[in-house]
């Protein structure tokens, strides 16, 4: 996905990091096939964007700063994604995978 969308997500107050959109176990089959076919494994996308049934579906996995209010950060990330992909209909799935200690 575009660097601009990743930057929009990282610009949200409270977002500490963005992780690959899919868990490691979901990425393993593709990486194994890539190795068998002697292709270099591509880096996992940090934000997954798919067109599905006339709308855009976005999957994001983030880390949130421990001094931020997690529900507010999640809502703000969803709003940032929708603004970035406006004016279309956008469904956003956000998973918080880590709450980082204060720096």
C-alpha positions, 0 to 999 in steps of 0.5 A: 500500500502507499507510503502516504497511507502509512504516513497518515496512520503514523501521524495519528497521536498515540500510534507508536508503530505499524506492523505487517497487516498479516500475522506471521503464520498467515504469511508463512505459506507465501514465503515458503512458496517464494523460496521453493520457486527461488523468488525473493520473499517480498516484504509484508505490506504494513497496510492491506487494502482490498476491493471487496463487494464494491467497497474498500477493506483496509486491515491495519495492525498497530502499536499504541503508546501506553500514555494514549487512550487506546479506543480513541487512537483506534477511532482516530486511525479509522478516521485517518484511513477513511479520509485518505481513501475518501470519497469511497465506502471504506471498512477498516479493521484495526488490531492493536498488537502492542502497547508500548511503554512510555519513552 
